[in-house]
Amino acid sequence: MNLIDNILSNGISLEPLGIDSWAENKEDTLKSIKELEKNNIFILGVDVYELMDNKIFYTTDSCSCDKMNKETDEEYFHHCIIEARRFVEEFPVLDQGEFLFSIIACTSLELQKL
């Protein structure tokens, strides 16, 4: 298991939806963002799922972070961390059920291959 998987695998598996990833509640997602930042791992985006009656549904809500013209890798890294954190923090809370967040992340080496 790689570092990204170690950080994100504390969440709920999305394998039943055919997705090789995990989703976490808001509090745990914010902790994961902090841990990814500490380890210099890029966040490319965040997908949102809804947990209702022990079933997970994709909401089609998401955020993604595109590299701006003339933005260095370091600037892009910080820009994406800020965007992901803001997106999760500002996402509304449900009266029933719960929103879960799945982070799309990669290392700087993986980023260069994109």
C-alpha positions in Angstrom: 0.0 0.0 0.0 1.4 3.4 -0.9 1.4 6.6 1.2 -1.7 8.0 -0.5 -3.6 4.8 0.2 -2.4 4.8 3.8 -3.7 8.3 4.3 -7.1 7.9 2.6 -7.9 4.2 3.3 -9.4 5.1 6.7 -12.6 6.0 5.0 -15.4 3.9 3.6 -14.5 1.8 0.5 -16.1 2.8 -2.7 -15.5 -0.6 -4.3 -19.2 -1.5 -4.2 -19.7 1.4 -6.7 -16.8 0.1 -8.9 -14.4 2.8 -7.7 -11.0 1.9 -6.3 -11.0 4.6 -3.6 -12.4 5.7 -0.3 -14.7 8.4 1.0 -14.6 10.1 4.4 -16.8 12.3 6.4 -16.0 16.1 6.5 -13.9 16.0 9.7 -11.8 13.0 8.5 -11.4 14.5 5.0 -10.0 17.8 6.5 -7.5 15.7 8.5 -6.6 13.8 5.3 -6.0 17.1 3.5 -3.7 18.2 6.2 -1.8 14.9 6.1 -1.5 15.0 2.3 -0.2 18.6 2.5 2.3 17.6 5.2 3.6 14.8 2.8 3.6 17.1 -0.3 1.0 15.1 -2.1 -1.0 16.9 -4.7 -4.8 17.0 -4.5 -6.3 17.1 -8.0 -10.0 17.1 -6.9 -12.7 16.0 -4.5 -15.8 14.0 -5.3 -18.9 14.0 -3.1 -21.0 11.1 -2.1 -24.1 10.8 0.1 -24.4 8.2 2.8 -28.1 7.5 3.5 -29.4 4.4 5.2 -26.0 2.6 4.9 -26.0 3.1 1.2 -23.6 5.3 -0.8 -24.8 7.5 -3.7 -22.7 9.7 -6.0 -24.0 13.2 -5.9 -22.2 14.6 -9.1 -20.8 17.4 -6.9 -17.1 17.8 -7.1 -14.2 20.2 -7.3 -11.1 20.0 -9.4 -7.9 21.9 -9.5 -6.4 22.9 -12.8 -2.9 24.3 -13.1 -3.0 28.0 -14.1 -0.7 29.5 -16.8 2.8 30.2 -15.4 1.9 28.6 -12.1 4.9 26.7 -10.6 4.4 23.2 -9.2 4.8 24.6 -5.7 2.1 27.3 -6.4 -0.2 24.7 -7.9 0.3 22.4 -4.9 -0.7 25.2 -2.4 -3.5 26.4 -4.7 -5.1 22.9 -4.8 -4.8 22.4 -1.1 -6.6 25.7 -0.4 -9.3 24.9 -3.0 -9.9 21.4 -1.6 -10.0 22.6 2.0 -12.4 25.4 1.1 -14.7 23.1 -0.9 -15.0 20.6 1.9 -15.4 23.2 4.7 -18.1 25.1 2.8 -20.1 22.0 1.7 -23.5 22.0 3.4 -24.5 19.6 6.1 -27.5 17.3 5.6 -30.5 17.0 8.0 -30.5 13.3 7.3 -27.7 11.2 6.1 -24.2 12.5 5.6 -21.9 13.7 2.8 -18.7 11.8 2.2 -15.7 13.2 0.3 -13.3 11.2 -1.9 -10.0 12.9 -2.6 -8.2 12.4 -5.9 -4.5 12.7 -5.1 -1.1 12.0 -6.7 2.6 12.4 -6.1 4.7 15.0 -7.9 6.1 12.1 -10.1 2.6 11.0 -11.0 1.6 14.6 -11.8 4.5 14.9 -14.3 3.0 11.9 -16.2 -0.4 13.5 -16.6 
